[in-house]
Amino acid sequence: MTDATTLMGRTEEREKAYPLWIERLFLLVAVIVVVLSSSDIREAVDHAWLGPIVAYILLPLALLACVELMGRFVQGQQGS
């Protein structure tokens, strides 16, 4: 068995390597956006406990989901 075969005996072709630096760049931008805008968002919501929840929980989760979607989009474009 060679490195290019699976346990089922199928041969697999190597595709172009996925550039992980793109996802790391997206994640770094998301972290910078959270750091720079979370206090502004907390003040904009102007609620005792809802403001921090939106600014420090929902915003990072939403940006993380966006980064993941952008990474998958780039990966899909890279594979085709």
matplotlib code that plots the C-alpha trace (Angstrom):
import matplotlib.pyplot as plt

x = [0.0, 1.3, 0.6, -2.0, -4.3, -7.0, -7.9, -10.5, -7.8, -8.9, -6.3, -6.6, -5.1, -3.5, -5.1, -3.6, -2.7, -5.3, -3.7, -4.4, -3.0, -6.2, -8.3, -5.8, -6.0, -9.8, -9.7, -7.2, -9.4, -12.4, -10.5, -9.4, -13.0, -14.3, -11.6, -12.2, -16.0, -17.3, -17.4, -19.2, -21.7, -22.2, -22.9, -25.2, -27.4, -27.6, -29.0, -27.6, -27.1, -28.1, -25.4, -22.5, -24.1, -24.4, -21.0, -18.9, -20.8, -23.1, -20.7, -17.7, -19.8, -21.4, -17.9, -16.6, -19.4, -18.7, -15.0, -15.9, -18.3, -15.7, -13.1, -15.4, -16.2, -12.5, -11.9, -14.7, -13.3, -9.8, -11.0, -12.9]
y = [0.0, 3.4, 6.7, 7.7, 4.7, 4.4, 1.3, 0.4, 0.3, 3.5, 5.8, 9.5, 12.4, 15.2, 18.6, 22.0, 22.7, 24.9, 28.2, 28.3, 31.8, 33.2, 31.8, 33.0, 36.5, 36.4, 35.3, 38.0, 40.7, 39.3, 39.6, 43.1, 44.1, 42.6, 44.5, 47.8, 47.7, 45.8, 48.9, 50.9, 48.2, 47.8, 51.5, 51.4, 48.7, 50.7, 48.0, 46.8, 43.1, 42.9, 45.2, 43.1, 39.9, 41.4, 43.0, 40.2, 37.0, 37.5, 39.7, 37.4, 34.3, 36.1, 37.1, 33.6, 32.2, 34.7, 33.8, 30.1, 30.7, 32.8, 30.1, 27.4, 29.7, 30.2, 26.5, 25.6, 28.1, 26.6, 23.0, 23.7]
z = [0.0, -0.9, 0.9, -1.7, -1.1, 1.5, 3.6, 1.0, -1.7, -3.4, -4.8, -3.9, -5.8, -4.0, -4.6, -4.1, -0.5, 1.2, 2.4, 6.1, 6.4, 4.9, 7.7, 10.3, 8.7, 8.9, 12.5, 13.4, 11.8, 13.7, 17.0, 16.2, 15.3, 18.7, 20.7, 19.0, 18.7, 21.8, 24.1, 21.5, 21.0, 24.7, 25.0, 22.0, 23.5, 26.7, 29.0, 32.3, 31.4, 27.7, 26.6, 27.8, 26.6, 23.1, 23.1, 24.7, 23.8, 20.7, 18.7, 19.0, 18.2, 15.2, 13.9, 14.5, 12.4, 9.7, 9.7, 9.4, 6.5, 4.7, 5.3, 3.9, 0.9, 0.2, 0.6, -1.8, -4.4, -3.9, -4.5, -7.7]

ax = plt.figure().add_subplot(projection="3d")
ax.plot(x, y, z, "-o")
ax.set_aspect("equal")
plt.show()
